[in-house]
Amino acid sequence: MKNITLQIEGMSCAGCAANCQKALNRVDGVEKAEVNFLTKKAVIDFDEAKTNIEAIKTAVNNAGF
């Protein structure tokens, strides 16, 4: 299990953070993702055998951030 923290740009409200968090948690291999609107950061626990950082970043981009 690997843990990363990503800076998330483009969030304008708590709803944005919730949408981003949902997108991250739908990625196969992501065990847990928490997005904080105030800090503009996402903390993600994921299985490196199932996904990678690029797939996680793609999910964030596809969610609009």
C-alpha positions in Angstrom: 0.0 0.0 0.0 1.3 3.4 -1.0 0.3 6.8 0.3 0.5 10.1 -1.6 -0.6 13.6 -1.2 -1.6 15.7 -4.2 -2.2 19.4 -4.5 -5.6 19.9 -6.1 -6.1 23.1 -8.1 -9.5 24.6 -9.3 -11.7 23.7 -6.3 -14.1 26.6 -5.5 -16.3 25.0 -2.8 -16.7 21.9 -0.6 -18.9 20.3 -3.2 -15.9 20.4 -5.6 -13.8 18.6 -3.0 -16.6 16.0 -2.6 -16.8 15.4 -6.3 -13.0 15.0 -6.6 -13.0 12.6 -3.6 -15.8 10.5 -5.3 -13.8 10.3 -8.5 -10.7 9.2 -6.7 -12.5 6.6 -4.7 -13.9 5.1 -7.9 -10.4 4.4 -9.3 -9.7 0.6 -9.1 -6.9 0.1 -6.6 -7.6 3.2 -4.5 -8.3 2.0 -1.0 -9.1 5.5 0.5 -9.0 9.1 -0.7 -9.7 12.1 1.3 -9.9 15.6 -0.3 -9.7 18.7 1.9 -11.1 21.9 0.4 -9.4 24.2 2.8 -5.9 22.8 2.3 -6.6 22.0 -1.4 -5.0 18.6 -0.9 -5.9 15.0 -1.5 -4.5 12.2 0.6 -4.7 8.9 -1.2 -3.9 5.3 -0.2 -3.7 3.0 -3.1 -2.4 -0.5 -4.2 0.5 -0.1 -6.6 -0.3 -3.5 -8.1 -3.7 -2.2 -9.3 -3.2 1.5 -10.2 -0.5 4.2 -10.4 -0.1 7.9 -9.8 -0.8 8.7 -13.5 -4.2 7.0 -13.4 -5.0 8.8 -10.1 -4.0 12.2 -11.7 -6.2 11.3 -14.8 -9.2 10.7 -12.5 -8.6 14.2 -10.9 -8.3 15.8 -14.3 -11.4 14.0 -15.6 -13.3 15.3 -12.6 -12.5 18.9 -13.7 -9.5 19.7 -11.4 
